[in-house]
Amino acid sequence: MSNILYLHRFNRVQEADSVEQRGADSWWVIRHRVARDGTSLHASRVVHFARSEAEAQAWIERRHAQDDADKARRGTG
């Protein structure tokens, strides 16, 4: 019998992405950490640079699709 408790399934870090325009042809995807109560934590970071809003949104959609596929493969979705 195994007594291993996999805490990573219970202690998942939630994240949210947003897109901000920083210049004429400069769009940044910024990742915010989200607390358990749904409020945004102060720490955020730039995870992708794009030349248009559509390109930034497409990057976010591809990332979320990949995350969903990874969860399905691990059985944690």
Order of alpha helices (4+ residues) and beta strands (2+ residues): beta-beta-beta-alpha
